[in-house]
Amino acid sequence: NQTTVNEFILLGFSYGLQGQTVLFLVFLVTYMVTITENAIIIFVVKSNHHLHKPMYYFLGNLSFLEMWYISVTLPRFLFGFWSQSKSISFSSCMTQIYFFISLCCTECVLLAVMAYDRFLAVCHPLRYAAIMTHKLCFQLSFLSWAGGFSISLVKVSFISRLTFCGPQVINHFFCDISPVLNLSCTDISLAETVDFALALVILLVPLLIIVFSYGCIMSTVLCMPSAQGRRKAISTCTSHFSVLIIFFSATLFIYARPRRIHPFNLNKIVSIFYAVFTPALNPLIYCLRNKEVKQ
C-alpha cells in the first residue's frame, strides 16, 4: 500500500508558554543527567578491574542502551518545544518507532539475562565462574540486541505498509505504535495482531525467565543458615529487582494490550515515565544500592 500522508504532526503537550518553559527545563536537565550518569557507569565499569565481572558487563550494556533509548525520543521532543513546525516525516516516524521499540525489546531480554546471571551467582556459586564465561556473556548480550532489533523490524514492516490518509495529528510526544495505528485509514487487523503477539512474546518470555530465576533465588536464600549470607545474597539482587519492577510495570501497561486504543493523556504520562525517567533512575538505583559501584 502507498501512503497518502507524507508527514505527521506530533501534538506533544500544550500547557501555555510558562508550562512549556518548565517542561523544557525539566526534560533538558533529565536528558543531560541521564547521559552523564550512564556514561559515568560505563567508564567506571571499564576502568576498574574489580568490576570486570558478568554482572557489571551486563550493567554496562544496559547503560549504553539507556543512553540511546532516551536519545531516540527526547532531543526531537525538546526541539519541538520551540520549533514552529512540530511535523515529522513518515520515514522519520517509522525510523523513530523502529529504534525505540528495538531498544525497548532489547532491554526486556537484557533484564532477563541479568536475572539469569543473578540466579547462577546465588544458586550455583561454585559453578558460576565456569558457566558465566566471557564467551557466554558476549553471546547473551548479542542475543539481547539481535533479538530486540529483529522483532522490531517485523513490527515496523507491517506498520509501514498501512495507508495513512489523515488526520495527521499524533496525540503523543513521539512516534509510538498505538497512536500511529489510530491514524490508519485501512484495515489494521493483521498489523495489530502481529504487533500484539510479538509484544506478548518479548515481554512474557523474559518475564517467565525472571520469575523462575527469582523464585529459585528466594528458595535458595531462605535455605541459607546464616543471616549474613542471606543479606549478602539479597543485596546483590535488590538493585536489579527494583529496575525490573519499574520497567515492566510501565511497559506492560502500554504494550501488553491491543493497540487500537483511544489516546489518553494517561498514556503520554506513563510513556514519559518509562521513556524518559526510567533511564535516569536506573543508574541511581544501581549506584545507591550497589556497594562495589559506589566504591
C-alpha positions as CSV (number, residue, x, y, z in Angstrom):
1,N,0.0,0.0,0.0
2,Q,1.2,3.5,-0.7
3,T,0.9,6.2,2.0
4,T,-1.0,9.3,1.1
5,V,0.3,11.1,4.2
6,N,3.9,12.2,3.9
7,E,4.3,13.6,7.4
8,F,2.6,13.7,10.8
9,I,2.2,16.3,13.5
10,L,3.3,15.4,17.0
11,L,0.8,17.1,19.4
12,G,3.1,16.8,22.4
13,F,2.0,18.8,25.5
14,S,0.1,22.1,25.4
15,Y,0.3,24.0,28.7
16,G,0.9,27.6,27.7
17,L,4.3,29.4,27.5
18,Q,5.1,29.2,31.2
19,G,4.2,25.5,31.3
20,Q,6.2,24.8,28.2
21,T,9.2,26.5,29.7
22,V,9.0,24.4,32.9
23,L,8.6,21.2,30.9
24,F,11.5,22.1,28.6
25,L,13.9,22.7,31.5
26,V,12.8,19.5,33.3
27,F,13.3,17.4,30.3
28,L,16.6,19.1,29.3
29,V,18.0,18.5,32.8
30,T,16.7,14.9,32.8
31,Y,18.3,14.2,29.4
32,M,21.7,15.7,30.4
33,V,21.7,13.9,33.8
34,T,20.8,10.6,32.1
35,I,23.5,10.8,29.5
36,T,26.1,11.8,32.2
37,E,25.0,9.1,34.7
38,N,25.1,6.2,32.2
39,A,28.4,7.4,30.6
40,I,30.0,7.5,34.1
41,I,28.8,3.9,34.8
42,I,30.3,2.7,31.5
43,F,33.6,4.5,32.3
44,V,33.7,3.2,35.9
45,V,33.0,-0.4,34.9
46,K,35.6,-0.3,32.1
47,S,38.3,1.4,34.1
48,N,38.0,-0.7,37.4
49,H,39.3,-4.2,37.1
50,H,37.4,-5.4,40.2
51,L,34.2,-4.6,38.2
52,H,35.2,-6.8,35.3
53,K,32.5,-9.3,36.2
54,P,29.5,-10.6,34.2
55,M,27.1,-8.6,36.4
56,Y,28.8,-5.3,35.5
57,Y,29.4,-6.3,31.9
58,F,25.6,-6.5,31.5
59,L,25.2,-3.3,33.5
60,G,27.5,-1.6,31.0
61,N,25.3,-2.9,28.2
62,L,22.2,-1.6,30.0
63,S,23.8,1.9,30.5
64,F,24.8,2.0,26.8
65,L,21.3,1.1,25.9
66,E,19.7,3.7,28.2
67,M,21.8,6.5,26.6
68,W,20.4,5.6,23.1
69,Y,16.9,4.8,24.5
70,I,16.4,8.4,25.7
71,S,18.2,9.9,22.7
72,V,15.7,8.4,20.3
73,T,12.8,10.5,21.6
74,L,13.9,13.4,23.8
75,P,16.2,15.6,21.6
76,R,13.5,15.9,19.0
77,F,10.9,16.4,21.7
78,L,13.0,19.2,23.2
79,F,13.5,20.8,19.7
80,G,9.7,20.7,19.2
81,F,9.1,22.9,22.3
82,W,10.4,26.0,20.5
83,S,10.1,24.9,16.8
84,Q,7.4,26.5,14.7
85,S,6.9,23.2,13.0
86,K,6.0,20.1,15.0
87,S,5.9,17.9,11.9
88,I,7.8,14.7,11.4
89,S,8.1,12.9,8.0
90,F,6.6,9.5,7.5
91,S,10.1,7.9,7.1
92,S,11.4,9.6,10.2
93,C,8.4,8.5,12.2
94,M,8.9,4.9,11.1
95,T,12.6,5.1,12.0
96,Q,11.8,6.5,15.4
97,I,9.4,3.7,16.1
98,Y,11.9,1.1,14.9
99,F,14.7,2.2,17.1
100,F,12.5,2.9,20.1
101,I,10.9,-0.5,20.0
102,S,14.2,-2.2,19.2
103,L,15.8,-0.7,22.4
104,C,12.7,-1.5,24.4
105,C,12.7,-5.1,23.3
106,T,16.4,-5.4,23.8
107,E,16.1,-4.1,27.4
108,C,13.4,-6.7,28.1
109,V,15.8,-9.5,27.1
110,L,18.8,-7.9,28.7
111,L,17.0,-7.7,32.1
112,A,16.1,-11.4,31.8
113,V,19.7,-12.2,31.1
114,M,20.7,-10.2,34.2
115,A,18.2,-12.1,36.2
116,Y,19.7,-15.4,34.9
117,D,23.1,-14.1,35.9
118,R,21.9,-13.4,39.5
119,F,20.3,-16.9,39.6
120,L,23.6,-18.6,38.7
121,A,25.6,-16.4,41.2
122,V,23.2,-17.1,44.1
123,C,22.0,-20.6,43.4
124,H,25.2,-22.1,41.8
125,P,28.1,-20.0,43.3
126,L,30.7,-22.8,42.9
127,R,29.9,-23.3,39.2
128,Y,29.2,-19.6,38.4
129,A,32.7,-18.7,37.0
130,A,32.8,-21.9,34.9
131,I,29.3,-21.3,33.4
132,M,29.3,-17.5,33.0
133,T,32.4,-17.2,30.9
134,H,33.4,-14.2,28.8
135,K,32.2,-16.0,25.7
136,L,28.7,-16.7,27.2
137,C,28.4,-13.1,28.4
138,F,29.1,-11.9,24.8
139,Q,26.6,-14.4,23.4
140,L,23.9,-13.4,25.8
141,S,24.4,-9.7,25.2
142,F,24.4,-10.3,21.4
143,L,21.2,-12.3,21.7
144,S,19.6,-9.5,23.5
145,W,20.5,-6.8,20.9
146,A,19.9,-9.1,17.9
147,G,16.5,-10.3,19.2
148,G,15.3,-6.8,20.1
149,F,16.2,-5.3,16.8
150,S,14.8,-8.3,14.8
151,I,11.4,-8.3,16.5
152,S,11.1,-4.5,16.0
153,L,11.9,-4.9,12.3
154,V,9.0,-7.3,11.9
155,K,6.7,-4.9,13.8
156,V,7.6,-1.8,11.8
157,S,7.5,-3.7,8.4
158,F,3.8,-4.4,9.0
159,I,3.0,-0.9,10.2
160,S,4.8,0.9,7.3
161,R,2.6,-1.0,4.8
162,L,-0.6,0.6,6.1
163,T,-2.2,3.5,4.4
164,F,-2.5,6.8,6.2
165,C,-4.8,9.4,4.7
166,G,-5.4,11.8,7.6
167,P,-5.8,13.2,10.1
168,Q,-2.1,13.7,10.5
169,V,-2.0,14.6,14.2
170,I,-0.4,12.1,16.6
171,N,-1.6,12.6,20.2
172,H,1.8,11.9,21.6
173,F,5.3,13.5,22.1
174,F,7.0,10.9,19.9
175,C,6.0,8.3,17.3
176,D,4.8,5.2,19.1
177,I,2.9,2.3,17.8
178,S,-0.6,2.8,19.3
179,P,-1.1,6.5,18.3
180,V,0.2,5.8,14.8
181,L,-2.1,2.9,14.3
182,N,-5.0,5.2,15.3
183,L,-4.3,7.2,12.2
184,S,-4.5,4.4,9.7
185,C,-7.5,4.5,7.3
186,T,-7.2,0.9,6.2
187,D,-7.7,-2.5,7.9
188,I,-5.0,-2.8,10.7
189,S,-6.1,-6.2,12.0
190,L,-3.1,-8.1,10.6
191,A,-0.5,-5.4,11.8
192,E,-2.3,-5.2,15.1
193,T,-2.3,-9.0,15.6
194,V,1.4,-9.4,14.7
195,D,2.4,-6.4,16.9
196,F,0.4,-7.7,19.9
197,A,1.6,-11.2,19.5
198,L,5.3,-10.2,19.3
199,A,4.8,-7.8,22.2
200,L,3.5,-10.7,24.4
201,V,6.4,-12.9,23.3
202,I,9.1,-10.3,24.0
203,L,7.5,-9.4,27.4
204,L,6.3,-12.8,28.7
205,V,9.3,-14.9,27.8
206,P,11.7,-12.7,29.7
207,L,9.2,-12.3,32.5
208,L,9.0,-16.1,32.8
209,I,12.8,-16.3,33.0
210,I,12.8,-13.6,35.6
211,V,10.1,-15.2,37.7
212,F,11.9,-18.6,37.5
213,S,15.2,-17.0,38.4
214,Y,14.0,-15.0,41.3
215,G,11.8,-17.9,42.6
216,C,15.0,-20.1,42.7
217,I,16.9,-17.2,44.3
218,M,14.3,-16.8,47.1
219,S,14.2,-20.5,47.7
220,T,18.0,-20.6,48.0
221,V,18.2,-17.6,50.2
222,L,15.5,-18.9,52.6
223,C,17.6,-22.1,53.0
224,M,20.8,-20.3,53.9
225,P,21.8,-21.0,57.5
226,S,23.3,-17.6,58.3
227,A,21.5,-14.2,58.4
228,Q,24.7,-12.6,57.0
229,G,24.7,-14.9,54.0
230,R,21.0,-14.1,53.3
231,R,21.7,-10.4,53.5
232,K,24.6,-10.6,51.1
233,A,22.7,-12.7,48.6
234,I,19.7,-10.3,48.7
235,S,21.9,-7.2,48.4
236,T,23.3,-8.5,45.0
237,C,19.8,-8.6,43.6
238,T,17.9,-5.7,45.1
239,S,19.1,-3.1,42.6
240,H,18.2,-5.3,39.6
241,F,14.8,-6.3,41.1
242,S,14.0,-2.6,41.6
243,V,14.8,-1.8,37.9
244,L,12.6,-4.8,36.9
245,I,9.6,-3.5,38.8
246,I,9.9,0.0,37.3
247,F,10.5,-1.1,33.7
248,F,8.0,-3.9,33.4
249,S,5.1,-2.2,35.2
250,A,5.1,0.7,32.8
251,T,5.9,-1.4,29.7
252,L,3.2,-3.9,30.3
253,F,0.6,-1.1,30.8
254,I,1.5,0.4,27.4
255,Y,2.3,-2.6,25.2
256,A,0.7,-5.8,26.5
257,R,-2.7,-5.0,25.2
258,P,-4.5,-4.5,21.8
259,R,-3.1,-1.5,20.0
260,R,-6.0,0.4,18.6
261,I,-7.0,2.3,21.7
262,H,-8.2,5.8,22.0
263,P,-5.4,8.1,23.0
264,F,-5.5,9.4,26.6
265,N,-3.1,11.8,28.3
266,L,-2.6,8.9,30.8
267,N,-0.7,7.1,28.0
268,K,1.5,10.0,27.5
269,I,2.3,10.4,31.2
270,V,3.2,6.7,31.5
271,S,5.3,6.9,28.3
272,I,7.2,9.8,29.9
273,F,7.9,7.7,32.9
274,Y,9.4,4.7,31.0
275,A,10.9,6.5,28.1
276,V,12.4,9.5,30.0
277,F,12.6,9.0,33.7
278,T,13.4,5.2,33.9
279,P,16.7,5.7,32.0
280,A,17.6,8.4,34.5
281,L,16.5,6.3,37.6
282,N,18.4,3.1,36.7
283,P,21.9,4.4,37.2
284,L,20.9,6.0,40.5
285,I,19.4,2.7,41.7
286,Y,22.5,0.7,40.8
287,C,24.8,3.3,42.3
288,L,22.9,3.7,45.5
289,R,22.2,0.0,46.1
290,N,25.5,-1.5,45.0
291,K,28.5,-1.2,47.3
292,E,31.0,-2.2,44.6
293,V,29.9,0.5,42.2
294,K,29.9,3.2,45.0
295,Q,33.4,2.2,46.0
